[in-house]
């Protein structure tokens, strides 16, 4: 077995990442790609939990413009995350990996209720655990849900899969001169108002001294390289900051 830098990992994926080139919904190709990346880290002994958003189906934050109050919109968004979680669960199991879907909202016919000790036991038994329905409460994002679950299960790191290779001081897709951070502290994230995760999620990681990696999930083997200790993104913790010029 390979030498692991991170044994227990919480992976955060956005709902939008499931769209692929479609612009809406769920891409079968993206699901299969993600499932294959999960299989690679599972095979080397990583205990993996996953939180996925629902923005490809419905975003609670957009509810107000549609005349829906925020709490109801957020609840609709939570259900969207369960749809995505079921799709991801199905894709991962097609790769021969046992999974458990645990929901923060009780829905016994399709998911287990989230119980912290049970989730940890599933991880110890080598099952991939997908956490659906966010925190189960409105006004909290799936970023916050990911940070909360990572702290609760005692994860070594929370890793956020994006379409860029780390944290930049500005949008690298719009600014070719954007600087990428190799390492950055949570304090600097807050000071510079960098939109890595929402402020509640960042503060939760900061207070519990939980490190975070932000990396490009779209590149094959990046997740595997990350858990083995290779530098494939930006490392965030409570220490100093360093910056490197975008290559």
C-alpha positions in Angstrom: 0.0 0.0 0.0 1.2 3.5 -0.9 2.3 5.9 1.8 -0.6 8.2 2.5 -0.3 11.8 3.7 -4.0 11.9 4.4 -5.8 8.8 5.6 -9.3 10.2 6.2 -10.5 12.8 3.7 -13.7 14.8 3.1 -14.1 15.7 -0.6 -16.3 18.7 -1.5 -17.7 18.8 -5.0 -20.0 21.5 -6.5 -23.2 20.5 -8.1 -22.2 22.5 -11.1 -19.3 20.2 -11.6 -21.7 17.4 -12.5 -23.1 19.3 -15.5 -20.0 18.9 -17.7 -20.6 20.7 -21.0 -24.4 20.4 -20.8 -25.1 23.6 -18.8 -27.7 21.8 -16.6 -28.4 18.5 -15.0 -26.1 15.6 -14.6 -23.5 14.3 -17.1 -23.0 10.6 -17.2 -19.4 11.1 -18.4 -18.6 13.4 -15.4 -20.1 10.9 -13.0 -18.0 8.1 -14.4 -14.9 10.2 -14.3 -15.5 11.2 -10.6 -16.3 7.6 -9.7 -13.0 6.5 -11.3 -11.0 9.1 -9.3 -12.7 8.0 -6.1 -11.8 4.3 -6.9 -8.1 5.3 -7.2 -7.9 6.7 -3.7 -10.1 4.0 -2.2 -7.7 1.4 -3.6 -4.8 2.9 -1.7 -6.7 2.8 1.6 -8.1 6.3 1.9 -11.3 6.6 4.1 -13.4 9.0 1.9 -16.4 11.1 2.7 -18.1 13.2 0.0 -20.4 16.3 0.1 -21.8 17.5 -3.1 -23.8 20.6 -3.8 -27.0 21.0 -5.8 -26.4 24.0 -8.0 -26.8 22.0 -11.2 -30.4 21.4 -10.3 -31.5 24.2 -8.0 -29.9 27.0 -5.9 -31.6 28.2 -2.8 -29.9 31.6 -3.2 -31.8 32.2 -6.5 -35.1 31.4 -4.9 -35.9 35.0 -3.9 -35.9 36.2 -7.5 -38.5 33.5 -8.2 -40.8 34.6 -5.3 -39.8 31.8 -3.0 -38.6 32.6 0.5 -35.1 31.8 1.5 -35.8 28.9 3.9 -38.0 27.1 1.4 -35.5 27.7 -1.4 -32.7 26.2 0.7 -34.8 23.2 1.5 -35.4 22.7 -2.2 -31.6 23.0 -2.7 -31.1 20.3 0.0 -33.3 17.9 -2.0 -31.2 18.7 -5.1 -28.1 17.6 -3.3 -29.8 14.2 -2.5 -30.5 13.7 -6.2 -26.8 14.4 -7.0 -25.7 12.1 -4.1 -27.9 9.2 -5.4 -26.4 9.7 -8.9 -22.8 9.7 -7.5 -23.5 6.7 -5.3 -24.8 4.7 -8.3 -21.7 5.6 -10.3 -19.3 4.7 -7.6 -21.0 1.4 -6.9 -20.7 0.5 -10.6 -17.0 0.7 -10.0 -17.3 -2.0 -7.4 -17.0 0.2 -4.3 -19.4 -0.1 -1.3 -21.0 3.2 -0.5 -23.5 4.6 2.1 -25.6 7.7 1.5 -26.4 9.5 4.7 -29.0 12.3 4.7 -29.3 15.2 7.2 -33.1 15.1 6.4 -34.9 11.9 7.2 -35.8 9.9 4.1 -35.5 6.2 5.2 -36.5 4.7 1.8 -33.4 6.1 0.0 -30.8 7.1 2.6 -29.6 6.4 6.1 -30.1 9.2 8.7 -26.9 11.0 9.4 -25.4 9.7 12.7 -21.8 10.7 13.4 -20.7 7.4 15.0 -22.3 5.3 12.3 -20.6 7.4 9.6 -17.2 6.9 11.2 -17.9 3.2 11.4 -18.7 3.0 7.7 -15.5 4.8 6.9 -13.5 2.4 9.1 -15.1 -0.5 7.2 -13.9 0.9 3.9 -17.1 2.3 2.6 -17.3 5.6 0.8 -19.8 7.8 2.7 -21.8 10.4 0.8 -23.4 13.1 3.0 -26.6 14.5 1.4 -29.0 17.3 2.2 -26.4 19.7 3.5 -26.7 20.4 7.2 -30.4 19.8 7.2 -31.1 23.4 8.0 -31.7 26.5 5.8 -29.3 29.4 5.6 -26.2 27.0 5.6 -24.4 26.2 2.4 -23.0 22.8 1.3 -19.6 24.4 1.9 -20.5 24.7 5.6 -22.0 21.2 5.5 -18.7 19.9 4.2 -16.6 21.7 6.9 -19.0 20.5 9.6 -18.9 16.8 8.5 -15.1 16.9 8.1 -14.8 18.1 11.7 -17.3 15.6 13.0 -15.7 12.6 11.4 -12.2 13.6 12.3 -11.0 14.1 8.8 -7.3 14.8 8.3 -8.1 17.3 5.6 -11.0 18.8 3.6 -10.3 18.9 -0.1 -12.3 21.1 -2.5 -12.4 20.0 -6.1 -12.7 22.9 -8.5 -11.9 23.6 -12.2 -8.8 25.6 -11.3 -5.5 24.5 -9.7 -5.8 26.3 -6.4 -6.6 29.7 -4.8 -5.8 32.9 -6.7 -5.8 36.5 -5.7 -8.3 37.1 -8.5 -10.2 35.0 -11.0 -7.6 33.3 -13.2 -10.1 32.7 -15.9 -10.6 36.5 -16.3 -7.2 37.8 -15.2 -4.1 36.1 -16.8 -1.9 38.0 -14.3 -3.6 36.4 -11.3 -1.2 35.1 -8.6 -1.7 31.6 -7.2 -1.1 30.8 -3.6 1.0 27.7 -2.8 -0.1 28.1 0.9 -2.3 30.6 2.6 -3.7 30.9 6.1 -7.4 31.0 6.9 -6.8 34.5 8.4 -5.5 35.8 5.0 -8.5 34.1 3.2 -10.8 36.1 5.5 -8.8 39.4 5.3 -8.6 39.3 1.5 -12.2 38.1 1.1 -11.1 35.3 -1.2 -14.1 33.3 -2.3 -12.7 29.8 -1.5 -15.7 28.8 0.6 -18.3 30.9 2.4 -17.2 32.6 5.5 -19.0 30.3 7.9 -17.2 27.3 6.4 -13.8 29.0 6.5 -14.3 30.0 10.1 -15.3 26.5 11.1 -12.1 25.1 9.6 -10.1 27.8 11.2 -11.5 27.3 14.6 -11.0 23.6 14.5 -7.5 23.8 12.9 -8.7 21.6 10.0 -6.4 22.0 6.9 -7.9 22.4 3.4 -6.7 21.7 -0.1 -8.1 23.4 -3.1 -7.2 21.7 -6.4 -8.3 20.9 -9.9 -10.6 17.9 -9.8 -10.9 17.8 -13.6 -7.3 16.5 -14.0 -7.0 12.7 -13.9 -5.1 11.4 -10.8 -5.0 14.8 -9.0 -7.0 13.5 -6.1 -4.7 10.5 -5.8 -1.6 12.7 -6.0 -3.1 14.9 -3.3 -3.6 12.1 -0.7 -0.1 10.8 -1.4 1.3 14.2 -0.5 2.1 15.7 -3.9 1.5 19.4 -4.4 -1.4 19.8 -6.8 -3.2 22.8 -5.4 -3.3 25.4 -2.6 -2.8 24.3 1.0 -4.8 26.3 3.6 -4.1 26.2 7.3 -3.5 28.5 10.2 0.1 29.4 9.4 2.0 31.6 7.0 1.3 32.6 3.4 3.4 32.2 0.3 2.6 33.2 -3.2 3.8 32.0 -6.6 3.3 33.5 -10.0 0.8 31.7 -12.2 2.8 29.7 -14.7 
